[in-house]
Amino acid sequence: MYDLRCTILRKTFLIFFCLFLKYHFSFSQTGKNDSVSLIKDSLNYHKVLLIPYDPMFYLSDAEHDIIEQTHKEPQLIRESFRRTIDTKIKDAVEKRFPCVSMLYDVDSLPSLKDDLALIYARTGYQYDKPMPLPFHPEKRDSVKRKKDPAEKESYDSKVAAQYITVKGTDKYMNAVITKPGLLTDLYNQYGTDVFIFVNQFEIKTNYKSCLDIANEVYKRELMIHFSVYDKNAKQLAGAYAMTFFPSDSNNAYDIMKNCFPDIGRFVANCIP
């Protein structure tokens, strides 16, 4: 009789112990998940969709010189510019948020190709005054290149990427969402709640800024016009980022190496 009671007590103890472990583990997991949600909310978590510019919005008054110095076909240079600026923006964004590029990620997400064509068909473009920046450029060191104290102020180097500049008085090419439901559909498909539209690529020579009068070297401005929207088609940012290189330095690979990272960081930092 004594043995029977002991056996019953042991089984009862084991049952209660197992139930305790089960509910303790369940409570711990729930608390952990709640904590993760709170962390995401507190960090203003986003997922970004990066939309490249339509090739028809590639503008350059330096193309002849770039082709001559790079020794590549025009189409290859244009495509390299488009893909590289996309990659640099994506790399910069991913330091803060996950990012889906409609160029870079098309192999893993084939639907991006058709959706990109749909976006181009349902997006209008117009020149607008730049929106106020969501940050102060002078207080974000990641936005602009650090200058070596020994570096001369003149453009001595063959490719000298200068500080990013946005002129508030100049207009930029803005993306206008003609079908607001488009971004909601993209959010439902890819889980992206922020959308970066790269609207126009532009290189123009500033003939008023002569860097070397004897050799007729002028300052060339490289600009990326962009817009940032949320999933409800509310515009969060819109401007252009600009950097410079001298007119006697026209190798496409040097331009991409020295100028594009600054542009990428600037655009990424315009996500609120």
C-alpha positions as CSV (number, residue, x, y, z in Angstrom):
1,M,0.0,0.0,0.0
2,Y,2.8,2.3,0.9
3,D,4.6,1.6,-2.4
4,L,1.4,2.4,-4.3
5,R,1.0,5.7,-2.6
6,C,4.6,6.6,-3.4
7,T,4.2,5.7,-7.0
8,I,1.0,7.9,-7.3
9,L,2.8,10.8,-5.6
10,R,5.8,10.5,-7.9
11,K,3.6,10.5,-11.0
12,T,1.6,13.5,-9.7
13,F,4.8,15.4,-9.1
14,L,6.1,14.7,-12.6
15,I,2.8,15.8,-14.2
16,F,2.8,19.1,-12.3
17,F,6.5,19.6,-13.0
18,C,6.0,19.1,-16.8
19,L,3.0,21.5,-16.8
20,F,5.1,24.1,-15.0
21,L,7.9,23.8,-17.6
22,K,5.5,24.0,-20.4
23,Y,3.7,27.2,-19.2
24,H,7.0,28.8,-18.1
25,F,8.5,28.2,-21.5
26,S,5.4,29.5,-23.3
27,F,5.3,32.7,-21.1
28,S,9.0,33.3,-21.7
29,Q,8.6,33.0,-25.5
30,T,5.6,35.3,-25.5
31,G,7.5,37.9,-23.5
32,K,10.5,37.6,-25.8
33,N,8.3,38.1,-28.9
34,D,6.7,41.1,-27.3
35,S,10.1,42.5,-26.5
36,V,11.2,42.1,-30.2
37,S,8.1,43.9,-31.3
38,L,8.7,46.8,-28.9
39,I,12.3,47.0,-30.1
40,K,11.2,47.2,-33.7
41,D,8.7,49.9,-32.9
42,S,11.2,51.9,-30.9
43,L,13.8,51.7,-33.7
44,N,11.3,52.9,-36.4
45,Y,11.8,49.7,-38.3
46,H,11.4,49.8,-42.1
47,K,11.9,47.7,-45.2
48,V,12.8,49.6,-48.3
49,L,12.1,49.0,-52.0
50,L,14.6,50.7,-54.3
51,I,13.3,51.7,-57.8
52,P,16.0,52.5,-60.4
53,Y,15.6,55.3,-62.9
54,D,14.2,54.7,-66.3
55,P,17.1,54.6,-68.8
56,M,15.4,57.3,-70.8
57,F,16.1,59.7,-67.8
58,Y,19.9,59.4,-68.3
59,L,21.2,62.9,-69.3
60,S,24.9,63.7,-69.9
61,D,26.7,66.4,-71.8
62,A,30.0,64.6,-71.1
63,E,29.1,61.3,-72.8
64,H,31.5,61.7,-75.8
65,D,34.4,62.4,-73.5
66,I,33.5,59.5,-71.2
67,I,33.3,57.1,-74.1
68,E,36.6,58.3,-75.5
69,Q,38.5,57.9,-72.2
70,T,36.8,54.7,-71.0
71,H,37.0,52.8,-74.4
72,K,33.6,51.1,-73.9
73,E,30.4,51.1,-75.9
74,P,27.9,53.9,-74.8
75,Q,25.2,51.4,-73.8
76,L,27.6,49.5,-71.6
77,I,28.7,52.7,-69.8
78,R,25.1,53.8,-69.3
79,E,24.1,50.4,-67.9
80,S,27.1,50.4,-65.6
81,F,26.2,53.8,-64.2
82,R,22.6,52.7,-63.6
83,R,23.5,49.4,-61.9
84,T,26.4,50.8,-59.8
85,I,24.4,53.8,-58.4
86,D,21.6,51.3,-57.6
87,T,24.1,49.1,-55.8
88,K,25.7,51.9,-53.8
89,I,22.3,53.2,-52.6
90,K,21.2,49.7,-51.7
91,D,24.5,49.1,-49.7
92,A,24.0,52.4,-47.8
93,V,20.3,51.7,-47.1
94,E,21.1,48.2,-45.7
95,K,23.3,49.7,-43.0
96,R,20.0,50.9,-41.5
97,F,17.1,48.8,-43.0
98,P,16.5,45.8,-45.2
99,C,16.4,46.8,-48.8
100,V,15.0,45.1,-52.0
101,S,16.5,46.4,-55.2
102,M,14.4,46.0,-58.3
103,L,17.6,45.7,-60.3
104,Y,20.0,43.8,-58.0
105,D,17.4,41.3,-56.6
106,V,15.5,40.4,-59.8
107,D,17.2,37.0,-60.1
108,S,15.8,35.9,-56.7
109,L,12.5,37.7,-57.2
110,P,11.6,37.5,-60.9
111,S,8.3,39.3,-60.3
112,L,10.3,42.5,-59.8
113,K,10.9,42.9,-63.6
114,D,7.2,43.1,-64.4
115,D,6.5,45.2,-61.4
116,L,9.2,47.7,-62.4
117,A,7.5,48.1,-65.8
118,L,4.2,48.6,-64.0
119,I,5.7,51.3,-61.8
120,Y,7.2,53.2,-64.8
121,A,3.7,53.0,-66.5
122,R,1.9,54.4,-63.4
123,T,4.4,57.1,-62.3
124,G,4.6,60.6,-63.6
125,Y,7.5,63.0,-63.3
126,Q,7.7,66.8,-62.9
127,Y,10.2,69.4,-61.6
128,D,9.6,70.5,-58.1
129,K,11.3,72.5,-55.4
130,P,13.4,70.2,-53.1
131,M,11.8,69.3,-49.8
132,P,13.5,70.3,-46.6
133,L,16.1,67.6,-45.6
134,P,15.0,65.3,-42.7
135,F,18.5,65.8,-41.2
136,H,21.1,68.5,-41.0
137,P,23.9,67.7,-43.5
138,E,26.6,69.2,-41.4
139,K,25.7,66.9,-38.4
140,R,25.8,63.6,-40.3
141,D,29.4,62.7,-41.0
142,S,28.4,59.7,-43.0
143,V,26.7,61.9,-45.6
144,K,29.9,63.6,-46.8
145,R,33.4,62.6,-47.4
146,K,35.9,63.4,-44.7
147,K,38.6,65.8,-46.0
148,D,42.2,65.2,-45.3
149,P,43.6,68.3,-43.5
150,A,46.5,68.3,-45.8
151,E,44.3,68.2,-48.9
152,K,44.3,71.3,-51.0
153,E,41.0,73.2,-51.6
154,S,41.6,73.2,-55.4
155,Y,40.8,70.3,-57.7
156,D,44.2,68.9,-57.9
157,S,43.3,65.2,-58.2
158,K,42.0,63.7,-61.4
159,V,38.7,62.7,-59.8
160,A,38.0,64.7,-56.7
161,A,34.6,63.9,-55.2
162,Q,33.5,66.9,-53.2
163,Y,31.0,67.4,-50.5
164,I,27.5,66.5,-51.3
165,T,25.4,69.6,-52.0
166,V,21.7,70.2,-52.5
167,K,20.8,73.7,-53.7
168,G,17.4,74.6,-52.2
169,T,16.8,77.1,-55.0
170,D,17.1,74.6,-57.9
171,K,14.4,72.2,-58.8
172,Y,14.7,68.5,-59.0
173,M,12.9,65.8,-61.0
174,N,10.2,64.4,-58.7
175,A,8.3,61.1,-59.1
176,V,4.5,61.7,-58.9
177,I,2.4,58.7,-57.9
178,T,-0.6,58.7,-60.2
179,K,-2.1,55.5,-58.7
180,P,-1.7,55.6,-54.9
181,G,-2.9,52.0,-54.6
182,L,0.3,50.9,-56.4
183,L,2.5,51.4,-53.3
184,T,0.0,49.5,-51.1
185,D,0.0,46.6,-53.6
186,L,3.9,46.6,-53.5
187,Y,3.8,46.7,-49.7
188,N,1.5,43.7,-49.7
189,Q,3.7,41.7,-52.1
190,Y,7.2,42.6,-50.8
191,G,6.6,43.9,-47.2
192,T,8.3,47.2,-48.1
193,D,6.8,50.2,-46.4
194,V,9.3,52.8,-47.7
195,F,10.0,53.4,-51.5
196,I,13.0,55.2,-52.9
197,F,12.5,56.4,-56.5
198,V,15.7,57.2,-58.3
199,N,14.2,59.5,-61.0
200,Q,17.0,60.9,-63.1
201,F,20.8,60.6,-63.6
202,E,22.5,63.8,-64.8
203,I,26.0,64.9,-65.6
204,K,26.4,68.5,-66.8
205,T,29.5,70.7,-67.2
206,N,29.5,74.0,-65.3
207,Y,31.3,76.3,-67.7
208,K,31.1,79.1,-65.2
209,S,33.3,77.2,-62.8
210,C,36.7,77.0,-64.5
211,L,39.2,74.9,-62.5
212,D,42.2,75.4,-64.8
213,I,41.9,78.3,-67.2
214,A,45.1,77.4,-69.1
215,N,43.9,73.8,-69.9
216,E,40.2,74.7,-70.0
217,V,39.3,72.3,-67.2
218,Y,35.8,72.9,-65.8
219,K,33.8,71.5,-62.9
220,R,31.3,68.7,-63.9
221,E,28.2,68.2,-61.7
222,L,26.9,64.6,-61.2
223,M,23.3,64.6,-59.9
224,I,20.9,62.0,-58.8
225,H,17.3,63.1,-58.5
226,F,15.2,61.1,-56.1
227,S,12.0,60.8,-54.1
228,V,11.0,58.9,-51.0
229,Y,7.5,57.7,-50.3
230,D,5.8,55.6,-47.7
231,K,3.3,52.8,-48.4
232,N,0.4,55.3,-48.2
233,A,1.9,57.4,-51.0
234,K,2.9,60.1,-48.6
235,Q,6.1,61.8,-49.8
236,L,8.8,61.7,-47.1
237,A,11.7,63.3,-49.0
238,G,12.6,64.6,-52.4
239,A,15.7,66.4,-53.7
240,Y,18.8,65.8,-55.7
241,A,22.2,64.8,-54.4
242,M,25.2,66.3,-56.2
243,T,28.9,65.7,-56.3
244,F,31.7,66.9,-58.7
245,F,34.5,65.8,-60.9
246,P,36.8,67.8,-63.2
247,S,36.1,67.8,-67.0
248,D,39.6,66.3,-67.7
249,S,38.8,63.2,-65.8
250,N,36.3,61.1,-67.7
251,N,37.0,57.5,-67.0
252,A,33.7,55.9,-66.1
253,Y,35.2,53.5,-63.6
254,D,36.9,56.3,-61.7
255,I,33.7,58.4,-61.7
256,M,31.8,55.4,-60.2
257,K,34.4,54.6,-57.6
258,N,34.9,58.2,-56.4
259,C,31.5,59.8,-56.7
260,F,28.8,57.1,-56.3
261,P,29.4,56.1,-52.7
262,D,28.8,59.7,-51.5
263,I,25.6,59.8,-53.5
264,G,24.4,56.4,-52.1
265,R,25.0,57.5,-48.5
266,F,23.2,60.8,-49.0
267,V,20.1,59.2,-50.5
268,A,20.0,56.5,-47.8
269,N,20.2,59.1,-45.0
270,C,17.1,60.9,-46.4
271,I,14.9,58.0,-45.1
272,P,13.4,59.6,-41.9
